[in-house]
Amino acid sequence: MVGPVAFKDVHKEEDDRICPPEEYADIISTLPSFESSGLRVRLYQGVWLLDHVVPGIMALQRRHKPQLGDVVLASPPKSGTTWLKALSFAVMGRAAYPPSDADHPLRRLNPHQCVPFMDNLFSAGQEAKLDALPSPRLLHTHAHHSMLPPSIADCKIVFVCREPKDMLVSMWHFVRSSGSSDFPFSALFELACEGKNPYGPIWDHLLGYWSVSRATPERVLFLKYEEMLVDPVSTVRELARFLGVPFTSVEEAAGWPADIADMCSIDALRGLQANKTGNTGLFFKCSHQSFFRKGVAGDWVDHMTPEMARRIDAIVEEKLRGSGLTFTS
Ligand SMILES: Nc1ncnc2c1ncn2[C@@H]1O[C@H](COP(=O)(O)OS(=O)(=O)O)[C@@H](OP(=O)(O)O)[C@H]1O
């Protein structure tokens, strides 16, 4: 059994802001960029990133210091990150924090405080906080696999993704709740069709982790949000097996896989004070509610016309063709 994992509140209230380091400003200013409804997006290493994200990824690539046993969670934004953070934290930390523990960190901290978002910490010049975390560390990135430094690419990685239409809808709600209330969904949709949404192209993000998981399944566990929704308890067991800490017969008999799934359900998390107010641990202002909005599959029907759905489905299908990766919606 592994020891307690990183759960410290590595973020303090006064850190709840973005302060990008100046050191890459010269390089960043030369990157192709465009602005859409007030959002500036730049092309870095083939990936379209929001302006403030670029320095964090660059610093991560240059300065990340690996530790033996690091586990990295990876995801496109709005694809189940928060859920995966909670589940992985609960699974890896269960020796120190049994799921029944009334004082469990996940009952008093936001999942983003339990599992730090590396890109943001680097962006804020606060990566030293990563060194202070207890081992084995549980870390998160939104970077494409192609951008990861070898120090991360060699870790065990758990990647979660989501049916692209639902991911876009969730992203749009998030962008709006973060202050861009006049950002039309159609603008994000058009960007996504061109591969220019934040962290796009979506298909490159997916295929990067997909191909490594197919080649080396012991290194990358590839999860789909929709499959997690259907059977969260199996996901908990799969995570435990992949992370090298399968549930013992005693833990199974005690019902721990189901208890962990229940503790990390959207209803359980949404109801907690830590997930309603206070620090999200993410260095930017955003509504807590947007992390625990609906949590369902198929919400795109309320935001896209059938024609829009057919269009983006066709693009994604064409890009994923031959890979073996498919989505049903
Ligand atoms: N526990 C749990 N179970 C199921 N679904 C959940 C859970 N927690 C968060 N969510 C839903 O995930 C969406 C947010 O995505 P992310 O967590 O990836 O956002 S972020 O990238 O960390 O900002 C967002 O989806 P939408 O409701 O469609 O917007 C959340 O509701």
The ligand as an ORCA input file, in Angstrom:
! r2SCAN-3c Opt
* xyz 0 1
  N     -17.676     13.800     -9.709
  C     -18.048     14.088    -10.949
  N     -18.749     13.196    -11.679
  C     -19.129     13.475    -12.945
  N     -18.876     14.647    -13.566
  C     -18.189     15.572    -12.869
  C     -17.740     15.341    -11.551
  N     -17.082     16.442    -11.134
  C     -17.116     17.320    -12.136
  N     -17.788     16.808    -13.185
  C     -18.065     17.462    -14.480
  O     -16.845     17.623    -15.199
  C     -16.890     18.830    -15.955
  C     -15.753     19.739    -15.533
  O     -14.617     19.238    -16.183
  P     -13.168     19.311    -15.552
  O     -13.220     18.851    -14.153
  O     -12.268     18.613    -16.490
  O     -12.861     20.876    -15.569
  S     -11.403     21.507    -15.412
  O     -10.656     21.199    -16.652
  O     -10.763     20.973    -14.240
  O     -11.642     22.957    -15.296
  C     -18.249     19.473    -15.659
  O     -19.105     19.014    -16.699
  P     -20.401     19.815    -17.165
  O     -21.413     19.631    -16.082
  O     -20.837     19.156    -18.438
  O     -20.009     21.240    -17.359
  C     -18.581     18.875    -14.315
  O     -19.952     18.898    -14.018
*
